[in-house]
Amino acid sequence: MVTEFDYVIVGGGTAGSVIAARLSENPDVSVAVIEAGPDDRPYDEVLKLKRWLELLESDFDYKYTTQIQPRGNSHIVHSRAKVLGGCSSHNTMIWFKPLPGDWDDWASKGATGWEGAGMEQYYARLPNKHQIVPEQDRDPILPDWIESAVAATGVQRSPDWNAQPFGDGAGFLDVAYDPATGIRSSASVSYLHPIMDTRGNLHVICDTRALHIGLENGHARSVRCEGPDGPVTYRASQEVVLCAGAIDSPRLLLLSGIGPADDLRELNIDVQHDLPGVGGEILDHPESIIMWELKKPLGPQTAMGADCALFVNRLKADDRPDLMYHTYQLPFTFNTERLGYPVPENVICMTPNIPRTKSRGSLWLLSKNPDIKPAIDFGYFTDADGYDEQTIVDGLEIAREVAATGPFKEWIKKEVAPGPKITSRKDLSTYGRAAHHTVYHPLGGCKIGALDDPTTVVGPDLKVKGIDGLRVADGAIFPALTTVNPVVGVLMIGEKCADLIRSGR
């Protein structure tokens, strides 16, 4: 068995799949991808986009929990994918190019070279198949919902979210899937499946968990793993590229003795490199929910059950939206049921979320044992000025305005949650925070930025500060949330990382 390669990529997820495919385009370079989960190709429930809800809290899910949230929901299970393709094999494949201002935010925080204008080239390279939800997958309620959203909020109708940067809008989503087959256009489907069995210098090693990154004279050289046949160590002659995601990338660094030295010593972990920023500034898109019972059933037509979106720019602080909604043509009721609300047979939901939260969290180890999950505190609704809380309240109020506007209002029998008795902003806040969920977008923990910033983990070249031959390239590097769903941004990170490596930077 070959155990030494030029590049060892830890994590065959959204970014890892991209980097593996791009680096292995050079036949003289050997590349290994270590993925803890299974190959996705045999599993219809993974490949078929409409079946994404079946993956939550399944064997394909790490099922992370959060620390007690005094101002939020402490019961959320944070789904992270344990399968080739990572969260692009697990999510709804909603396809948004990050807004230029989102990348510009990164550059302003010290990620020089990541400005919006320069990132356009990486979007152009993405091979994923995507399109606006086609007519065959459009439920009749949704055009009426869009018409009411436009009328109630004054936003523009958005026929193509990715044609140009937008400040608001309502419309059908762009989704990465094949409408003819229902197959998602995940990172693994788009980048790895066409080459896995034909490119001899690419080794995709599934069902193998990385446990420790080894340094030799300050250079990352090895990855100790647990595979199907027992312990195995893979060596990298050039670089180790960590792409395990926003929870598992900082987690693996900490387990490897790379992180805040005092915290590591408390757990009797040998310190390889003191790096205080590891595990810091964990981010997420929290959302709440408003649900209505409908007068009649919805049809079977859907791409993935949440086919439309609404963006609103309430405060006009800049040209980007500051409030987003997904609309669910299904009972997305994890949290309302827990609060005692019924689940009618025929429902539709709007889920207001905060595109750029001000609250920040952190992640830390509870044990040196890799089988013990880390502690994760998202710090929901803890920002000092209450911006996040007020955004959710505004979101619930605006959703009610949409529901009171025809033609959408003609579909509605009654509001189920929060219900007509909850009307004050104080009560809406209490409900909105108690019923809030995650949009499944945990990010951060290995923040990108200036080398002299003590909170950063990687520089603009994605190299871990103070260590040779080790980069992080995935959702963990986000120093700030993107306004939109992050999967396309993570694919672009993979493309840029491959460029940096191939150019010797």
RABELDA-V815312 format. One record per residue. N is the residue number from 1. SS is DSSP state (@ for helix, = for strand, . for the rest). OMEGA is omega in whole degrees, -180 to 180 (999 if undefined). D_CENTER is the distance of its C-alpha to the mean C-alpha in Angstrom with 2 decimals. Layout:
n=N ss=SS omega=OMEGA d_center=D_CENTER
n=N ss=SS omega=OMEGA d_center=D_CENTER
//
This chain:
n=1 ss=. omega=179 d_center=34.14
n=2 ss=. omega=180 d_center=32.72
n=3 ss=. omega=178 d_center=30.96
n=4 ss== omega=-176 d_center=31.11
n=5 ss== omega=173 d_center=29.12
n=6 ss== omega=-178 d_center=28.67
n=7 ss== omega=174 d_center=24.90
n=8 ss== omega=180 d_center=22.95
n=9 ss== omega=-179 d_center=19.19
n=10 ss== omega=-179 d_center=17.59
n=11 ss=. omega=178 d_center=14.72
n=12 ss=. omega=-177 d_center=14.88
n=13 ss=. omega=-172 d_center=11.22
n=14 ss=@ omega=180 d_center=9.55
n=15 ss=@ omega=-177 d_center=11.34
n=16 ss=@ omega=178 d_center=14.08
n=17 ss=@ omega=179 d_center=15.29
n=18 ss=@ omega=-176 d_center=15.80
n=19 ss=@ omega=179 d_center=17.66
n=20 ss=@ omega=-179 d_center=19.74
n=21 ss=@ omega=-177 d_center=20.85
n=22 ss=@ omega=-179 d_center=21.78
n=23 ss=@ omega=-177 d_center=23.61
n=24 ss=. omega=172 d_center=25.50
n=25 ss=. omega=174 d_center=26.88
n=26 ss=. omega=-175 d_center=29.54
n=27 ss=. omega=180 d_center=31.75
n=28 ss=. omega=-178 d_center=33.13
n=29 ss=. omega=177 d_center=29.87
n=30 ss=. omega=-175 d_center=28.77
n=31 ss== omega=173 d_center=25.12
n=32 ss== omega=173 d_center=23.79
n=33 ss== omega=179 d_center=20.32
n=34 ss== omega=-178 d_center=20.04
n=35 ss=. omega=-178 d_center=17.75
n=36 ss=. omega=-178 d_center=18.14
n=37 ss=. omega=-179 d_center=17.58
n=38 ss== omega=168 d_center=19.89
n=39 ss=. omega=-177 d_center=20.32
n=40 ss=. omega=-170 d_center=18.62
n=41 ss=. omega=-179 d_center=21.68
n=42 ss=. omega=-166 d_center=23.87
n=43 ss=. omega=180 d_center=21.56
n=44 ss=@ omega=-179 d_center=21.90
n=45 ss=@ omega=175 d_center=19.55
n=46 ss=@ omega=-174 d_center=16.70
n=47 ss=@ omega=-177 d_center=17.99
n=48 ss== omega=-173 d_center=18.95
n=49 ss=@ omega=-177 d_center=16.22
n=50 ss=@ omega=-176 d_center=18.26
n=51 ss=@ omega=-174 d_center=18.11
n=52 ss=@ omega=-179 d_center=14.43
n=53 ss=@ omega=179 d_center=15.60
n=54 ss=@ omega=-176 d_center=17.85
n=55 ss=@ omega=-179 d_center=15.16
n=56 ss=. omega=-180 d_center=14.12
n=57 ss=. omega=176 d_center=16.28
n=58 ss=. omega=177 d_center=17.89
n=59 ss=. omega=177 d_center=18.94
n=60 ss=. omega=-171 d_center=15.75
n=61 ss== omega=176 d_center=13.78
n=62 ss=. omega=173 d_center=14.06
n=63 ss=. omega=178 d_center=14.40
n=64 ss== omega=175 d_center=13.90
n=65 ss=. omega=-179 d_center=15.81
n=66 ss=. omega=172 d_center=16.20
n=67 ss=. omega=178 d_center=19.40
n=68 ss=. omega=-179 d_center=21.66
n=69 ss=. omega=-176 d_center=20.46
n=70 ss=. omega=-179 d_center=23.79
n=71 ss=. omega=-179 d_center=22.49
n=72 ss=. omega=-177 d_center=19.65
n=73 ss=. omega=-178 d_center=18.97
n=74 ss=. omega=-172 d_center=19.51
n=75 ss=. omega=-175 d_center=19.10
n=76 ss=. omega=169 d_center=15.37
n=77 ss=. omega=-177 d_center=14.22
n=78 ss== omega=-177 d_center=10.67
n=79 ss=. omega=173 d_center=9.96
n=80 ss=. omega=-169 d_center=8.82
n=81 ss== omega=175 d_center=10.34
n=82 ss=. omega=-177 d_center=13.79
n=83 ss== omega=177 d_center=14.87
n=84 ss=. omega=-174 d_center=15.37
n=85 ss=. omega=176 d_center=12.65
n=86 ss=@ omega=-175 d_center=9.98
n=87 ss=@ omega=172 d_center=7.00
n=88 ss=@ omega=172 d_center=8.62
n=89 ss=@ omega=-166 d_center=11.51
n=90 ss=. omega=-170 d_center=10.15
n=91 ss=. omega=-179 d_center=8.42
n=92 ss=. omega=177 d_center=10.59
n=93 ss=. omega=172 d_center=10.36
n=94 ss== omega=-166 d_center=10.82
n=95 ss=. omega=175 d_center=11.88
n=96 ss=. omega=167 d_center=12.12
n=97 ss=. omega=178 d_center=13.52
n=98 ss=. omega=179 d_center=12.63
n=99 ss=. omega=-179 d_center=15.78
n=100 ss=@ omega=180 d_center=18.32
n=101 ss=@ omega=177 d_center=18.56
n=102 ss=@ omega=176 d_center=15.00
n=103 ss=@ omega=179 d_center=15.97
n=104 ss=@ omega=174 d_center=19.35
n=105 ss=@ omega=179 d_center=18.01
n=106 ss=@ omega=-179 d_center=16.82
n=107 ss=@ omega=180 d_center=20.30
n=108 ss=@ omega=179 d_center=21.99
n=109 ss=. omega=175 d_center=20.48
n=110 ss=. omega=178 d_center=22.07
n=111 ss=. omega=-178 d_center=19.80
n=112 ss=. omega=-177 d_center=22.78
n=113 ss=. omega=-180 d_center=22.43
n=114 ss=. omega=179 d_center=18.94
n=115 ss=. omega=-176 d_center=20.49
n=116 ss=@ omega=-178 d_center=19.42
n=117 ss=@ omega=-179 d_center=22.60
n=118 ss=@ omega=-178 d_center=22.21
n=119 ss=@ omega=-178 d_center=18.66
n=120 ss=@ omega=-177 d_center=19.98
n=121 ss=@ omega=-177 d_center=21.49
n=122 ss=@ omega=174 d_center=18.28
n=123 ss=@ omega=-178 d_center=17.02
n=124 ss=@ omega=-178 d_center=20.49
n=125 ss=@ omega=-172 d_center=20.18
n=126 ss=. omega=-177 d_center=17.32
n=127 ss=. omega=-175 d_center=19.19
n=128 ss=. omega=177 d_center=16.87
n=129 ss=. omega=-180 d_center=18.93
n=130 ss=. omega=179 d_center=17.81
n=131 ss== omega=172 d_center=19.93
n=132 ss== omega=-180 d_center=20.36
n=133 ss=. omega=-175 d_center=20.82
n=134 ss=. omega=-176 d_center=24.43
n=135 ss=@ omega=-176 d_center=27.39
n=136 ss=@ omega=-177 d_center=27.66
n=137 ss=@ omega=-177 d_center=24.36
n=138 ss=. omega=174 d_center=25.09
n=139 ss=. omega=-178 d_center=26.44
n=140 ss=@ omega=-180 d_center=29.43
n=141 ss=@ omega=-169 d_center=28.07
n=142 ss=@ omega=174 d_center=25.30
n=143 ss=@ omega=177 d_center=27.66
n=144 ss=@ omega=177 d_center=29.45
n=145 ss=@ omega=179 d_center=26.33
n=146 ss=@ omega=-180 d_center=25.54
n=147 ss=@ omega=180 d_center=29.19
n=148 ss=@ omega=179 d_center=29.20
n=149 ss=@ omega=179 d_center=26.03
n=150 ss=@ omega=-177 d_center=27.65
n=151 ss=@ omega=-175 d_center=30.97
n=152 ss=@ omega=-172 d_center=29.83
n=153 ss=@ omega=-178 d_center=27.62
n=154 ss=. omega=179 d_center=29.22
n=155 ss=. omega=178 d_center=26.09
n=156 ss=. omega=170 d_center=26.45
n=157 ss== omega=-172 d_center=25.96
n=158 ss=. omega=179 d_center=23.19
n=159 ss=. omega=-179 d_center=24.19
n=160 ss=. omega=-176 d_center=21.68
n=161 ss=. omega=-172 d_center=18.68
n=162 ss=. omega=180 d_center=18.44
n=163 ss=. omega=179 d_center=22.18
n=164 ss=. omega=178 d_center=22.20
n=165 ss=. omega=-177 d_center=20.40
n=166 ss=. omega=178 d_center=20.69
n=167 ss=. omega=174 d_center=21.47
n=168 ss=. omega=176 d_center=21.44
n=169 ss== omega=174 d_center=21.89
n=170 ss== omega=-180 d_center=21.85
n=171 ss== omega=174 d_center=21.63
n=172 ss== omega=-177 d_center=20.36
n=173 ss=. omega=167 d_center=16.91
n=174 ss== omega=-174 d_center=16.46
n=175 ss== omega=-178 d_center=15.05
n=176 ss=. omega=177 d_center=14.88
n=177 ss== omega=176 d_center=17.42
n=178 ss=. omega=-177 d_center=21.18
n=179 ss=. omega=-178 d_center=22.95
n=180 ss=. omega=-177 d_center=26.00
n=181 ss=. omega=-175 d_center=24.54
n=182 ss=. omega=-177 d_center=21.35
n=183 ss== omega=177 d_center=19.59
n=184 ss== omega=177 d_center=15.94
n=185 ss=. omega=-178 d_center=15.68
n=186 ss=. omega=177 d_center=13.05
n=187 ss=@ omega=-180 d_center=13.17
n=188 ss=@ omega=179 d_center=15.79
n=189 ss=@ omega=-173 d_center=17.76
n=190 ss=@ omega=-174 d_center=17.91
n=191 ss=@ omega=-171 d_center=18.47
n=192 ss=@ omega=-176 d_center=19.88
n=193 ss=. omega=-178 d_center=21.79
n=194 ss=. omega=-172 d_center=24.34
n=195 ss=. omega=-171 d_center=25.29
n=196 ss=. omega=-174 d_center=24.77
n=197 ss=. omega=-176 d_center=28.34
n=198 ss=. omega=-176 d_center=30.11
n=199 ss=. omega=-171 d_center=28.97
n=200 ss=. omega=-179 d_center=31.03
n=201 ss=. omega=178 d_center=29.51
n=202 ss== omega=-178 d_center=26.00
n=203 ss== omega=178 d_center=25.64
n=204 ss== omega=-172 d_center=22.65
n=205 ss== omega=-176 d_center=23.24
n=206 ss=. omega=179 d_center=21.48
n=207 ss=. omega=-176 d_center=22.01
n=208 ss=. omega=-174 d_center=22.38
n=209 ss== omega=175 d_center=20.80
n=210 ss== omega=-177 d_center=20.95
n=211 ss== omega=-172 d_center=22.80
n=212 ss== omega=173 d_center=24.07
n=213 ss== omega=-177 d_center=24.12
n=214 ss== omega=176 d_center=27.76
n=215 ss== omega=174 d_center=29.23
n=216 ss== omega=-177 d_center=32.71
n=217 ss=. omega=176 d_center=34.38
n=218 ss=. omega=-179 d_center=31.13
n=219 ss== omega=178 d_center=29.58
n=220 ss== omega=-175 d_center=26.82
n=221 ss== omega=-172 d_center=28.75
n=222 ss== omega=174 d_center=27.65
n=223 ss== omega=178 d_center=24.98
n=224 ss== omega=-172 d_center=26.51
n=225 ss== omega=169 d_center=25.10
n=226 ss== omega=-179 d_center=26.02
n=227 ss== omega=-179 d_center=26.48
n=228 ss=. omega=-178 d_center=28.09
n=229 ss=. omega=178 d_center=31.49
n=230 ss== omega=-177 d_center=31.00
n=231 ss== omega=176 d_center=30.26
n=232 ss== omega=178 d_center=29.80
n=233 ss== omega=177 d_center=29.18
n=234 ss== omega=-177 d_center=27.86
n=235 ss== omega=-179 d_center=29.12
n=236 ss== omega=179 d_center=27.94
n=237 ss== omega=-179 d_center=30.75
n=238 ss== omega=-175 d_center=28.57
n=239 ss== omega=163 d_center=25.06
n=240 ss== omega=179 d_center=22.42
n=241 ss== omega=-175 d_center=18.89
n=242 ss== omega=-177 d_center=16.26
n=243 ss=. omega=-174 d_center=12.94
n=244 ss=. omega=175 d_center=12.13
n=245 ss=@ omega=-170 d_center=8.69
n=246 ss=@ omega=175 d_center=8.24
n=247 ss=@ omega=-172 d_center=10.69
n=248 ss=@ omega=173 d_center=12.88
n=249 ss=@ omega=175 d_center=13.54
n=250 ss=@ omega=179 d_center=15.19
n=251 ss=@ omega=-179 d_center=16.61
n=252 ss=@ omega=175 d_center=18.32
n=253 ss=@ omega=-179 d_center=19.67
n=254 ss=@ omega=178 d_center=21.17
n=255 ss=@ omega=179 d_center=22.65
n=256 ss=. omega=-179 d_center=24.10
n=257 ss=. omega=178 d_center=25.84
n=258 ss== omega=-176 d_center=23.81
n=259 ss== omega=179 d_center=23.03
n=260 ss=. omega=-170 d_center=25.15
n=261 ss=@ omega=-177 d_center=28.50
n=262 ss=@ omega=179 d_center=30.01
n=263 ss=@ omega=-180 d_center=27.16
n=264 ss=@ omega=-180 d_center=27.31
n=265 ss=@ omega=178 d_center=31.08
n=266 ss=@ omega=179 d_center=30.99
n=267 ss=. omega=-179 d_center=29.34
n=268 ss=. omega=174 d_center=31.83
n=269 ss=. omega=179 d_center=29.30
n=270 ss=. omega=-177 d_center=31.09
n=271 ss=. omega=173 d_center=29.78
n=272 ss=. omega=-177 d_center=29.24
n=273 ss== omega=180 d_center=27.88
n=274 ss== omega=-178 d_center=27.58
n=275 ss=. omega=-170 d_center=24.35
n=276 ss=. omega=-174 d_center=23.78
n=277 ss=. omega=-176 d_center=20.34
n=278 ss=. omega=-179 d_center=18.55
n=279 ss=. omega=-178 d_center=16.45
n=280 ss== omega=173 d_center=16.93
n=281 ss== omega=172 d_center=15.06
n=282 ss== omega=-174 d_center=12.02
n=283 ss== omega=173 d_center=10.05
n=284 ss=. omega=169 d_center=8.34
n=285 ss=. omega=173 d_center=8.97
n=286 ss== omega=177 d_center=11.87
n=287 ss== omega=170 d_center=13.75
n=288 ss=. omega=-174 d_center=17.26
n=289 ss=. omega=168 d_center=19.21
n=290 ss== omega=-170 d_center=22.57
n=291 ss== omega=178 d_center=24.17
n=292 ss== omega=168 d_center=27.36
n=293 ss== omega=-177 d_center=29.74
n=294 ss== omega=180 d_center=30.93
n=295 ss=. omega=-178 d_center=34.52
n=296 ss=. omega=-177 d_center=33.85
n=297 ss=. omega=170 d_center=31.36
n=298 ss=. omega=179 d_center=28.64
n=299 ss=. omega=-180 d_center=29.00
n=300 ss=. omega=-174 d_center=27.09
n=301 ss=. omega=175 d_center=25.78
n=302 ss=. omega=171 d_center=22.00
n=303 ss=. omega=-180 d_center=19.29
n=304 ss=. omega=173 d_center=16.84
n=305 ss=. omega=179 d_center=18.10
n=306 ss=. omega=-162 d_center=16.26
n=307 ss=. omega=-179 d_center=17.82
n=308 ss== omega=177 d_center=18.47
n=309 ss== omega=174 d_center=17.13
n=310 ss== omega=174 d_center=19.04
n=311 ss== omega=-180 d_center=18.50
n=312 ss== omega=173 d_center=21.15
n=313 ss=. omega=-174 d_center=22.30
n=314 ss=. omega=-167 d_center=24.33
n=315 ss=. omega=180 d_center=25.36
n=316 ss=. omega=179 d_center=25.70
n=317 ss=. omega=170 d_center=24.77
n=318 ss=. omega=-172 d_center=23.70
n=319 ss=. omega=179 d_center=23.08
n=320 ss=. omega=176 d_center=19.44
n=321 ss=. omega=176 d_center=18.61
n=322 ss=. omega=176 d_center=18.12
n=323 ss== omega=-180 d_center=17.49
n=324 ss== omega=172 d_center=15.47
n=325 ss== omega=157 d_center=16.17
n=326 ss== omega=172 d_center=15.04
n=327 ss== omega=-176 d_center=18.20
n=328 ss== omega=175 d_center=18.37
n=329 ss=. omega=-178 d_center=21.51
n=330 ss=. omega=-179 d_center=21.36
n=331 ss=. omega=-179 d_center=21.91
n=332 ss=. omega=-160 d_center=18.51
n=333 ss=. omega=179 d_center=20.60
n=334 ss=@ omega=-170 d_center=19.16
n=335 ss=@ omega=178 d_center=20.26
n=336 ss=@ omega=176 d_center=23.15
n=337 ss=@ omega=180 d_center=24.99
n=338 ss=@ omega=180 d_center=24.86
n=339 ss=. omega=175 d_center=26.45
n=340 ss=. omega=179 d_center=29.19
n=341 ss=. omega=177 d_center=28.38
n=342 ss=. omega=176 d_center=29.56
n=343 ss=. omega=179 d_center=27.62
n=344 ss=. omega=-178 d_center=29.73
n=345 ss=. omega=-176 d_center=29.87
n=346 ss=. omega=-174 d_center=29.06
n=347 ss== omega=166 d_center=26.25
n=348 ss== omega=-176 d_center=23.78
n=349 ss== omega=165 d_center=21.16
n=350 ss== omega=-176 d_center=19.61
n=351 ss== omega=178 d_center=16.63
n=352 ss== omega=177 d_center=16.86
n=353 ss== omega=-174 d_center=13.89
n=354 ss=. omega=-175 d_center=14.08
n=355 ss=. omega=-177 d_center=12.51
n=356 ss=. omega=-178 d_center=13.59
n=357 ss=. omega=173 d_center=14.47
n=358 ss=. omega=179 d_center=17.34
n=359 ss=. omega=180 d_center=16.89
n=360 ss=. omega=179 d_center=15.79
n=361 ss== omega=-180 d_center=15.62
n=362 ss== omega=-178 d_center=16.30
n=363 ss== omega=178 d_center=16.25
n=364 ss== omega=179 d_center=19.50
n=365 ss=. omega=172 d_center=21.39
n=366 ss=. omega=-176 d_center=23.90
n=367 ss=. omega=172 d_center=25.74
n=368 ss=. omega=179 d_center=26.32
n=369 ss=. omega=-177 d_center=26.06
n=370 ss=. omega=177 d_center=22.90
n=371 ss=. omega=179 d_center=23.12
n=372 ss=. omega=-179 d_center=22.56
n=373 ss=. omega=-180 d_center=19.00
n=374 ss=. omega=171 d_center=18.19
n=375 ss== omega=-180 d_center=18.60
n=376 ss== omega=177 d_center=15.60
n=377 ss== omega=-178 d_center=16.61
n=378 ss=. omega=179 d_center=14.16
n=379 ss=. omega=-176 d_center=17.34
n=380 ss=. omega=174 d_center=16.57
n=381 ss=. omega=180 d_center=19.20
n=382 ss=. omega=178 d_center=21.05
n=383 ss=. omega=-169 d_center=21.33
n=384 ss=. omega=-175 d_center=25.05
n=385 ss=. omega=176 d_center=25.72
n=386 ss=. omega=-178 d_center=24.02
n=387 ss=@ omega=-176 d_center=21.95
n=388 ss=@ omega=179 d_center=18.93
n=389 ss=@ omega=-178 d_center=21.45
n=390 ss=@ omega=177 d_center=23.42
n=391 ss=@ omega=178 d_center=20.53
n=392 ss=@ omega=179 d_center=19.89
n=393 ss=@ omega=176 d_center=23.67
n=394 ss=@ omega=-179 d_center=24.00
n=395 ss=@ omega=178 d_center=21.36
n=396 ss=@ omega=-180 d_center=23.41
n=397 ss=@ omega=-180 d_center=26.60
n=398 ss=@ omega=178 d_center=25.53
n=399 ss=@ omega=177 d_center=24.34
n=400 ss=@ omega=177 d_center=27.85
n=401 ss=@ omega=177 d_center=29.35
n=402 ss=@ omega=-178 d_center=27.62
n=403 ss=@ omega=179 d_center=28.95
n=404 ss=. omega=-175 d_center=32.39
n=405 ss=. omega=177 d_center=32.59
n=406 ss=. omega=7 d_center=33.99
n=407 ss=. omega=-178 d_center=33.48
n=408 ss=@ omega=-175 d_center=30.40
n=409 ss=@ omega=-179 d_center=32.51
n=410 ss=@ omega=177 d_center=34.95
n=411 ss=@ omega=-166 d_center=32.49
n=412 ss== omega=173 d_center=31.98
n=413 ss== omega=178 d_center=34.24
n=414 ss== omega=173 d_center=32.93
n=415 ss== omega=-179 d_center=30.06
n=416 ss== omega=-179 d_center=29.03
n=417 ss== omega=4 d_center=26.56
n=418 ss=. omega=179 d_center=27.04
n=419 ss=. omega=-172 d_center=30.46
n=420 ss=. omega=-180 d_center=33.25
n=421 ss=. omega=-180 d_center=34.64
n=422 ss=. omega=-173 d_center=31.69
n=423 ss=. omega=-177 d_center=32.41
n=424 ss=. omega=178 d_center=32.59
n=425 ss=@ omega=178 d_center=29.75
n=426 ss=@ omega=-179 d_center=30.26
n=427 ss=@ omega=176 d_center=29.95
n=428 ss=@ omega=177 d_center=26.96
n=429 ss=@ omega=180 d_center=25.23
n=430 ss=@ omega=178 d_center=26.27
n=431 ss=@ omega=-174 d_center=25.04
n=432 ss=@ omega=179 d_center=21.81
n=433 ss=@ omega=179 d_center=20.78
n=434 ss=@ omega=-177 d_center=22.19
n=435 ss=. omega=-173 d_center=20.44
n=436 ss=. omega=-179 d_center=17.05
n=437 ss== omega=173 d_center=13.91
n=438 ss== omega=171 d_center=10.19
n=439 ss=. omega=-180 d_center=8.00
n=440 ss=. omega=-180 d_center=5.82
n=441 ss=. omega=175 d_center=3.48
n=442 ss=. omega=-176 d_center=5.70
n=443 ss== omega=177 d_center=6.58
n=444 ss=. omega=-177 d_center=10.17
n=445 ss=. omega=175 d_center=13.09
n=446 ss=. omega=-167 d_center=14.49
n=447 ss=. omega=174 d_center=14.98
n=448 ss== omega=176 d_center=16.49
n=449 ss=. omega=-177 d_center=19.74
n=450 ss=. omega=-178 d_center=23.49
n=451 ss=. omega=-178 d_center=25.22
n=452 ss=. omega=177 d_center=27.45
n=453 ss=. omega=-176 d_center=24.73
n=454 ss=. omega=-180 d_center=24.86
n=455 ss=. omega=-178 d_center=21.30
n=456 ss=. omega=179 d_center=19.79
n=457 ss=. omega=178 d_center=19.19
n=458 ss== omega=174 d_center=19.14
n=459 ss=. omega=-180 d_center=21.19
n=460 ss=. omega=177 d_center=20.54
n=461 ss=. omega=179 d_center=21.43
n=462 ss=. omega=177 d_center=18.60
n=463 ss== omega=177 d_center=21.47
n=464 ss== omega=-174 d_center=21.42
n=465 ss=. omega=175 d_center=24.14
n=466 ss=. omega=180 d_center=27.46
n=467 ss=. omega=175 d_center=26.67
n=468 ss== omega=172 d_center=27.65
n=469 ss=. omega=179 d_center=25.92
n=470 ss== omega=175 d_center=22.48
n=471 ss== omega=169 d_center=19.33
n=472 ss== omega=-179 d_center=15.67
n=473 ss=. omega=178 d_center=13.38
n=474 ss=. omega=-179 d_center=9.62
n=475 ss=@ omega=-179 d_center=6.78
n=476 ss=@ omega=-174 d_center=9.64
n=477 ss=@ omega=-175 d_center=11.84
n=478 ss=. omega=174 d_center=10.45
n=479 ss=. omega=179 d_center=13.64
n=480 ss=. omega=179 d_center=12.64
n=481 ss=. omega=165 d_center=9.97
n=482 ss=. omega=180 d_center=10.10
n=483 ss=. omega=-172 d_center=11.94
n=484 ss=. omega=177 d_center=10.02
n=485 ss=. omega=-166 d_center=6.81
n=486 ss=. omega=-170 d_center=5.24
n=487 ss=@ omega=180 d_center=5.77
n=488 ss=@ omega=176 d_center=9.38
n=489 ss=@ omega=179 d_center=9.29
n=490 ss=@ omega=174 d_center=8.16
n=491 ss=@ omega=179 d_center=10.95
n=492 ss=@ omega=174 d_center=13.18
n=493 ss=@ omega=178 d_center=12.77
n=494 ss=@ omega=179 d_center=14.00
n=495 ss=@ omega=-179 d_center=16.84
n=496 ss=@ omega=178 d_center=17.87
n=497 ss=@ omega=179 d_center=17.94
n=498 ss=@ omega=177 d_center=20.16
n=499 ss=@ omega=-179 d_center=22.35
n=500 ss=@ omega=-179 d_center=22.78
n=501 ss=@ omega=-176 d_center=23.85
n=502 ss=@ omega=179 d_center=26.14
n=503 ss=. omega=178 d_center=27.78
n=504 ss=. omega=-179 d_center=28.52
n=505 ss=. omega=999 d_center=26.74
//
